[in-house]
Amino acid sequence: MSTITHTANAAWHLAARPVGLPTAADFTWRESTLPDLAPGQVRVRNIWLSIDPTNRIWMNDADSYLPKIELGEVMRGIGIGRVEESRDASLQAGDLVQGMLGWQRYCLSPARALSKLPPIPLPLSAHFGLLGHIGLTAYFGLTDVAQARAGETLVVSAAAGAVGSLAVQIGKNLGMRVVAIAGGAEKCRWLSDELGADAVIDYKAEDIDAGLQRTCPDGVDVDFENVGGRTLDAVLGRINLGARIALCGMISQYNATAPEPGPANLARLLMQRGRIQGFIVLDYLDRAAEAAEKLIAWHLAGRMKYRLDVTEGLEQAPAALGKLFAGTNTGKVLVRVSDE
C-alpha cells in the first residue's frame, strides 16, 4: 500500500445524517496536515479499522451509549495502530495500541485514551477477529448476561457475523445445543460444517417461525439476539420457562426510517418468567483478560475459529460498512489501513 509522510493525514468525515442505509454521500474525504503533538499526546498510525453495526448508531442525530458524531467530525471507529511519536511516558514509539482511532490514517490522541495491546500468540488482527470488543461481547453475553448452562438450547441470530460466529462456538464449548440463524446456504454450511452448530435456519429459504419449530422442538432456553424485529419475536414465541435473552444488537432496526411495532409475543416473557437484558461491551472492559484467556485457549486447542472479511484501503471504508447491512460479509469486517 502507498505510504505518506508523518505530516500528512487523510480521513472520512461525517457529512450528513443517513436516512435509511448509509451511502457514500454521507461521508466526505479530506486530506490535512497533522499538527504537532501536545504534552500527553501520541501520534498513531492506523493499521486495522473495525467496521461495526454500531457505526450506524453513532451517525444518528441522537446520543446513544456514546455521544453522537457531530457533522463534520472524523467518522468514529475502533482501530488498532502503532505509536509513531509520543509525548507521554506511558507509551513509546513502536507500541501497539487499540482505541477510538477513527476513520483516518493517523490519529492524534491523549495517551490515556488508548489501551496498549499485550502480546498474544496470534496475528495482530486476532485482537479484532477473536478478542477485543468482539470477543468480550460474545463471551460475557453468554456467560454473564445469559448465564448459559450445559445442556440448554441456545439460538444465535446473525450467526455468521463477527459476534454471532463466536457466540455459536462459545455455546458449543459450554456444552449447549446451538441453533444458528443466518442468511444463505454458504453461511449456513460454514456454521454447521466448520463451527459446529447443531442446527441451522436459513432465513432466506425458510420462515423463521417454521425453522424454530423444526430445530427447537423442546423450546429455547437462551437467545443471543443480534437482529431484533421479527427474528426476536419468533424466538419469544418458543422460549421455555426461565429463558434468558441477551440483547446484543438489533441490526434489523438501525436503518429504519420509522418506528416498528413492538414484539407481538412479548407476553411470553411474562408467562414463561423469562428475562431480556441489553448489554454493551463497555460494561466488561475491566474483565478483558478473563475472556481473552479462555478464547485464546479454545482457539489454540482447535475449538474456536474466526474469519476475517478484509477490505483493502481506508478509501473503501464506506463500502465496507455497506457489507454489514447488505448481509454480504461472513465473519469480522475489517479495513486494512496500512501495513503492520
C-alpha positions, 0 to 999 in steps of 0.5 A: 500500500502507498505510504505518506509522510508523518505530516500528512493525514487523510480521513472520512468525515461525517457529512450528513445524517443517513436516512435509511442505509448509509451511502457514500454521500454521507461521508466526505474525504479530506486530506490535512496536515497533522499538527504537532503533538501536545504534552500527553499526546501520541501520534498513531498510525492506523493499521486495522479499522473495525467496521461495526453495526454500531457505526450506524448508531453513532451517525444518528442525530441522537446520543446513544451509549456514546455521544453522537458524531457531530457533522463534520467530525472524523467518522468514529471507529475502533482501530488498532495502530502503532505509536509513531511519536509520543509525548507521554511516558506511558507509551513509546514509539513502536507500541501497539495500541487499540482505541477510538482511532477513527476513520483516518490514517493517523490519529492524534490522541491523549495517551490515556485514551488508548489501551496498549495491546499485550502480546498474544500468540496470534496475528495482530488482527486476532485482537479484532477477529477473536478478542477485543470488543468482539470477543468480550461481547460474545463471551460475557453475553453468554456467560454473564448476561445469559448465564448459559448452562450445559445442556440448554438450547441456545439460538444465535441470530446473525450467526455468521457475523463477527459476534454471532460466529463466536457466540455459536462456538462459545455455546458449543464449548459450554456444552449447549445445543446451538441453533444458528440463524443466518442468511444463505446456504454458504453461511449456513454450511460454514456454521454447521460444517466448520463451527459446529452448530447443531442446527441451522435456519436459513432465513432466506429459504425458510420462515423463521417461525417454521425453522424454530419449530423444526430445530427447537422442538423442546423450546429455547432456553437462551437467545443471543439476539443480534437482529431484533424485529421479527427474528426476536419475536419468533424466538419469544414465541418458543422460549421455555420457562426461565429463558434468558435473552441477551440483547446484543444488537438489533441490526434489523432496526438501525436503518429504519426510517420509522418506528416498528411495532413492538414484539407481538409475543412479548407476553411470553416473557411474562408467562414463561418468567423469562428475562431480556437484558441489553448489554454493551461491551463497555460494561466488561472492559475491566474483565478483558483478560478473563475472556481473552484467556479462555478464547485464546485457549479454545482457539489454540486447542482447535475449538474456536475459529474466526474469519476475517472479511478484509477490505483493502484501503481506508478509501473503501471504508464506506463500502465496507460498512455497506457489507454489514447491512447488505448481509454480504460479509461472513465473519469480522469486517475489517479495513486494512489501513496500512501495513503492520 
